[in-house]
Amino acid sequence: MGAKQTRSAQKYQDLTDKTGFSPEQIKNLHKRFQHLSDNEETISRENLEKIPALANNPIRKQIIDAFFDKRNQHQNEVGAFQEIGFEQFLMVMSHFRPPTLKTTEEEREAMRKEKLRFLFNMHDTDNDGTITLEEYRKVVEELLSKSGAIGLEAAKAIADAAMLEVASTNVPHMAPDDFYEGITFEHFEQILKGLEMESRMHIRFLDVDTMTMRCGKSKS
Amino acid sequence: MRRCGFVHLLGSVLLIGFVSSVSCEAALTGHESNHSEHEHGSSLSGIPIVTFKWHHVETPYLVALFILVSFLAKLVIEANHHVTNIIPESALLICFGFILGGIIWGADKVQTFTLTPTVFFFYLLPQVILDAGYSMPNKLFFSNMGAILVYAVIGTCWNAASLGLSLWGCHMGGAMGDLDIGLLQYLLFGSLIAAVDPVAVIAVFEQVHVNEVLFIMVFGESLLNDGVTVVLFNVFDAFVSLGGAKINAVEIIKGIISFFVVAFGGSLVGFVFGLLISLLTRCTKNIQIIEPGFVFVLGYLAYLTAEMLSLSAILSIVFCGMCCQKYINANMDENSVNTVRYAMKVFANGSETIIFVFLGISAIDKTLWVWNTGFILLTLLFVIVYRFIGVFFLTWILNKFRLVPLEVIDQVIMSYGGLRGAVAYGLAMMLDENKIKEKNLMVCTTLIVVYFTVIIQGITMKPLVTWLKVRRAAVSELTLIEKVQNKVFDHMLVAIEDISGQIGHNYMRDKWNYFEEKWMSKVLMKPSARKNRDRLFKVFHQLNLKDAMSYVAEGERRGSLEFIRNDHAYIDFKKKFDDDYYEEVMPDIMADMSEDHGEMSSGRRDPVPSVSLEMHEQNMKAVRDSEDVNTHHLLQQHLYRGRKQHRHRYSRSHFDVNKDEGEVQEVFQRTMRSRLESFKSAKMGVAPPKSLSKHPKKEQQQKVGGSQSSSADFIESFLFCLLDFEFSEGDSASGFNPSYNSMPMRVTYRAGAGIENLGFMPDLDSGPSVQLPPWLEDSSSVVPSQRAQVQLPWTPSSLRRLAPLRTSTRSTDSFMMADAPPNAQQIDLPPPPSPPASPPPPPPPHHHM
């Protein structure tokens, strides 16, 4: 029993080093993980799709895909997992860690890159290094599908316009016969410079146990 | 510039002098006339032709004059940019107040103009705060709500308590000499001077552009701490009247309870009034003229109601503005929204100006100045020191909980930005002289603190911000892709919170949005408004508008005559320039043309120029609500503006349009001429040999005009006559006309959008085909050049670039079709400059030069 505890403590320590979460946060997330996976070792798409609060999210599919995307594990692999373990789960979650006061400038920059890469991967579904118009359209369509006022055609047009905007920003002097293939990561970074990704793309991971708070959630 | 400023200054000084002398004279003459009346008794001296009744108008006259003078002062100050860059406007206005006060003092030997609490709290403050609430960035405010509340409540209490106690301690220690102030009175003084003032904060921070989180912190605090100040002030005021002996625990608890009642009650009143405004604007479709008035009247009523119930009036009006902003912007007509926005700014800015001038004037009053070095300097010191301590301590606690901690630099600016202002002065003036013996000293100290914070800290704020390298606000508008990305963000963060099982900020916001969408919007928003309200959609529209503009501009730059024949470009073109530049155009002709095109357009859908069709969509927005969208109506919407609206029958409730034939004709000619001028200059820029083009043109024109009775041809023939006339006249005018360059060309699409089409220019210079404009040949014989067929050079390159991206040819415009009511389709789609494959429209098809 004691040996098991030290082993899990050791494991948590590893994960802390890898992901930057505090042991308490990891413990909490682990609990959540077990809750989601019904105490299995791994989690599957179905597990995530069953989360009731997620049902209304227009980009649910993209988010869930991101969890099973090997690119988000920082191991230079591509493709998709069928199921992910806790470590992978944590790795994906670690993209949403907030910066702290102690974060240095370089770390901040690295964090920003990671976050951007995550976003980029979410759009770039075929992993060819560019977000093509079709890929972008798809996201925008799904994003706007929930707000009933905007139809599919409008969503398409908005995606087109946004794409055109990117094109005009990044390649201001395009030869007449050129056409813009898609957003590369560099361009993506360039466009989203103003959004202050590093200070916005994060959520609060509580240090305390959140299981007790879930009663409010299950109602919704 | 400086001289002009001087003249203004002189003028205002003279005005004041004049007024005071007039008032003296008036008093004298009034007296005399009374006298003479008495003398003559009943003898009628006939009806006086002119009487001078100064006293009759005195008060409103002086008020109006005072406002005028303050505005003129602002005008002078704003005219000197090099000064306002260093010294903030508020400080300059106070200084102007000093001068003005000096003049008045010199003339009257007594300060006739002082800022009384009634005037300030009832007539000057509400509009400033309403504006602040109305233009509050809600999302930012609520996501920092916790921190703002901590600063506003705890920070203010801390400031008040520490200041009062320290001053009392110093008093006990004998630092101030002989003063008749007790502990409670010190605390009362502390409470009135503790609060950061919204007016001063807005005035100073507006000019330094710090990052938005920092701004909302200071600004939000200054708004919300009013509740605290009011309670503290009232409680201590009551305590002072009660006297120290009678204060017991019950009274103190009552005071604490009253804080919650005052703060939450005030907010609730504001909220209710905000909902009321939103509901009302739902049904003001038929009284659009006075629609904006509701916002102001109800806002003011919210303020007064809260005041009446002795709740926090400032909180009330802030929340009123914050609640209604979204709904009224969606419900009201676009013009009304603009009216509200502008009127709000006029009131707020105006009264801000007056407040500062008043603050300056108030200083020049001998009765007010009671100097006590110890008291004043210690107050000043404590105000600043405790502000720093409070902010740093609270931030230290807050940073333990904040996801994005506030940096030290931000904290310094927050502390330094703790400006005191007119609210403190107003409260000080409200002190009861019978209860507080040293009222004048307190008022005097308050004024000095205000001057110090507004002038000294205001001036040093900008250098400090630069020196500390505080993150500045990003000035750029969000681009469409950024907006989309923001939306992705929101949803993504919620999703991650859901998956990780946290109930956080995003979760709450999502739930609130859901609730808001489902219930509040349904109740408070017009159904039609709900549809168009999406922000993304709005940006998309704006983008399209810009696109259309650059489209026309590009055509114009080419010097192509073509696009005036193309009636949608025609409209765009018109729109592009100031409306009083092209006052009106014949609506009938335009209507005819649009209808013609409507019939044709169903068959021809071209993705390339579709973006410019959005223009119509835009124009139609206002019309769409009424079920009978007809062409005439639409065109009238944007074609009739400018001068004509101002003459004609007077009507209070409608902007009537004069449909007189003769005038329309005349106006049309005038418009055509002016258009031609701009256009000629463009044409001259590429210098076509006019001798060649002249006569064939006429012939061709007649032919075409004869064969087709379309009104478009009428425009053309008319135009060409003019053109010829102009050419023969302006022979020497080669090169671009300077007026062309100075025209308001708003083609800022984004960097590098309006690119010259290289394929086009050489074509113009070399080919003889240009000299005889091809569209003048018989329409059937037009053969686009090889190059044109390949390249569609006439379309702006930015649009063309998209073409390969599109997989569907039914993109934007087909969406338009879906969006607009069915009968709008007719007018919606004038033919784009089409690729050669399209069927010929009534005016000869467009040749791509």
Interface residues (C-beta under 8 A of the other chain):
Chain A: N28 L29 R32 H35 L36 L48 I51 A53 L54 N56 N57 P58 I59 R60 I63 F67 M93 F96 P98 P99 T100 L101 L119 M122 L133 E134 V139 V140 L143 L144 S147 A149 I150 G151 E153 A154 K156 A157 I158 A159 D160 A161 A162 M163 L164 E165 V166 A167 S168 T169 P172 H173 M174 P176 D178 F179 Y180 I191 L192 G194 L195 S199 R200 M201 H202 I203 R204 F205 L206 T210 M211 M213 R214 G216 K217 S220
Chain B: N399 L403 V404 P405 E407 A474 S476 L478 T479 L480 I481 E482 V484 Q485 N486 K487 V488 F489 H491 M492 L493 V494 A495 I496 E497 D498 I499 S500 G501 Q502 I503 G504 H505 N506 Y507 K511 Y514 R530 K531 N532 R533 D534 L536 F537 F540 L543 N544 V611 Y749 R750 A751 G752 A753 I755 N757 L758 G759 Q791 S797 S798 R800 R801 L802 A803 P804 L805 R806 T807 S808 R810 S811 T812 S814 F815 A818 D819
